[in-house]
Structures are given as C-alpha cells and as structure tokens.
Amino acid sequence: MFDLIIKLLKLLVVAALLVLSVGCGKHHRVVDTIYLCDHTTSSRCDEESVRKAIHLFIARPEPGSRFEVMVVGCGSDDADTVGIITAPERWGSGAAQKKRAWMEAEERHLDDFRLKRPQRCSGIVGGIARAARRLHEGGRPDKKLLIHSDLREVSTETGFNFERMVPLPAAFVEAVRERGLLPDLRGIEVTVCGVHPDSTPDARHWSARQTLALRAVWSAFFRAAGVQHVDFLEKCPWEESDLANVAGGGVR
C-alpha cells in the first residue's frame, strides 16, 4: 500500500511539472493576415508600401502565421492574390540560424516582386468581400485585414463611382447587400489606411465635404459588415519606417 502511495505521488509530481512547463512556454499567435492593396491611379498603395508591410511580417514571424497580398481589381472575381508567405510552424534546433536563412530566402524572392500597372477601376467592396471569405476559410484563430486604399469605389459590380458622387450611407449599404457583396467581417481585425483628402487626375475637384461623406459611407458599410469601429488613417503604420532600416523579407 505504501509503495502504491509513493508511485501515485511521483505521478502527481510529474504531472505538475508538465503543467508548469506548458504554462511557462511562450504562447504564439497564429495569425492569418491579408493585405488588400488598392493599386489604382488615385490610391497610394504601391510596390514600396507592399514591401514595407512584408518586411515587418518577416522580421517578426509568428510560427504558422500567414501573410497574403491581394490586389483590388474591378470586382470580386478579379481581386488577385500576388503573394503568400507562411512562417514555419516550428524552427527546431538551431532556431536562430534557421530563421535567418528563411528571412534571407524571402528577401531574395522579394527582389522579383512587381505590381502590374495601376488600374482605372477600383472594386474595393469586391476585394474586401473576397479577402473576408479567404480569412474565414483559412481557419486560423486570429485574422487581420489590412486595407490600403483611398476608398474611392469605382466599380460596375457595385454600380458606384465615388469620384463622381459619394452616395448616401444607407443607399450604399443596401445596394451592396442586394448584390450579395456585403462581407462578414466579424472576428476580423480591420485596419484601413491610405484615405487621403487630395484631388487626383480622375477627381480633380475632390473636396473636404466629399472626404467627410466618404468616411460616413464606409463607416456604415463596416458596421453593417460586423465591425463596430474603424479608424480611417491617411498613412499606413508601416509606411513610417525607412525601408532600408526594416528587417529583410520577401514574397513568393
């Protein structure tokens, strides 16, 4: 009986040590991120902006996380994925050396990264809808959507041209819903940047009033899609860094 008690105590000690070792281990967030780039004649998402965002992902890769670059098209069907990076789930022994080798390999891939010429159309709603579907299909617990766009929708898919006239919020949301394009953004962390107030070749007389109307329309859109609040940033956070001072990375 005494021997049995000793064995049970030993088992309890081993179990307690296992629990402590698991509890003290570093917790990794497995994040699925899509960077939606509105590469058009009015928006400011360009190759340098994309590269900076990629560099930041590669500099601090959470094991098993994924970073996808998607370019806005004229509608949801032609929102195009131009690069996907997936960090290894584990580095194993010699982690520092393996991580450095991985980063250097991605840096070489980035040298060949190019965006096509800017488009005249801008199917932002369709791009968001497609990105949201991919994030939900990915199944990762943490989901991020980075939208780099001036949010000036110009698309036959939605039937709106914001450069000519910004619609009323309710009319826009209803039209998007009727066309089956309202995305499900619940559970997705959304960042919007690149929302500038300037005139462009296709909107030469853009005004401060139009900028306010645009923000109101998209606020209503995101609320209807399940996001209670979104800040419309003029500059993207990663654009504040000098590319030469950001850790190297790449895309394939």
Secondary structure, 3 states (H helix, E strand, C coil): CHHHHHHHHHHHHHHHHHHHHHHHCCCCCCEEEEEEECCECCCCCCHHHHHHHHHHHHHCCCCCCEEEEEECCCCHHHCEEEEEEECCCCCCCCHHHHHHHHHHHHHHHHCCCCCCCCECCECHHHHHHHHHHHHHHHCCCEEEEEEECCCCCEECCCCEECCCCCCCHHHHHHHHHHCCCCCCCCCEEEEEECCCCCCECCECCCCHHHHHHHHHHHHHHHHHCCCCCCCEECCCHHHHCCHHHCCCCCCC
